[in-house]
Amino acid sequence: MDIGILGKKNPLTGFLVESLKNDGINVTVLTGNSYESALRQISGLDYLILNHTVPFNRKVIESVPDRSRIIEISPVKTPFKQFSGEITSVSLLRESDENTVLDQGTIIYLEDISIKGNEKFVREIFRGFRFLRKNLEEHERMVSEILVKPYVMALLSRKISDLEYDFLTTEYSKLLNISRIISNHNIDDVREIIRYNPYSSGIFEKMENDLKRVWNELSFY
């Protein structure tokens, strides 16, 4: 089986390629960074994995005659609802644990977007990954908590921890670590996730209310 991946600049692509190759899958990172390039190269592939921006992925999907050979990977799924039953849609979340040196991936299979009956096929391709099944709403709600919220906290921490001092307290050092969550991510990709996830606004509202509540609890006026 020959699988191509489009999305060289995505930091998850290298991890994905290495993991699939370790499982014996023949994987090629496609050259070029245009959907025309993707269309030219897909003819010699069994499947094409799209690990690019939402607009780019959508444009490729709309232009490919046989969408059943498309595996779309992104952390936001609402923009791909219109292709339900025509493509395979998954999310890839990379998990790390400093204490156990864990470095593995979880594949989330979108059961109401992916081609019916494709779950076994996806499990086989991503057999080295932990596997979860979610529908569109479950996925977007979950990702708004485990991705959008940390990104917002990191951006907020960066805003309030941009001063340099001769020494750091343990507490301030931890605040700096939170701000670094965003350092390995393209800020445009983060904006894209927040923009397209319909539950992002709820995360912002909840955090705003929580900040007001904390202020009221700490205020002595």
KAVENVEN-V494754 format. One record per pair of residues at least 12 apart in sequence whose ideal C-beta (glycine too) atoms are under 6 Angstrom apart, sorted by the first residue. I is the first residue (numbers start at 0). J is the second residue. Records with the same first field share a line. If there is no record, write none. Layout:
I=J  J
This chain:
0=45
1=25  44  45
2=26  46
3=27  29  44  47
4=28  48  50
5=29  37  49  51
6=50  51
7=28
9=50
10=183
11=91
12=50
14=93
18=127
22=126  127
34=58  59
37=59
38=62
46=68  70
47=69
48=70  72
49=71
50=72
53=78  191  195
56=71
60=82
66=85  86
67=114
69=86
70=87
71=86  88
72=89  91
74=90  142  146  192
75=192  195  196
76=109  135  138
77=195  197
78=195
79=112
83=112
87=113  114  117
88=109  112  113
89=106  108
90=107
91=104
92=105
104=128
105=129
106=125  128  130
107=131  133
108=121  132
110=132  134
111=134  135
139=196  198
140=198
143=196  198  199  202
147=193  199  202
148=202
149=180
150=189
153=177  178  180  181
156=174  177  178
157=178
160=174  175  178
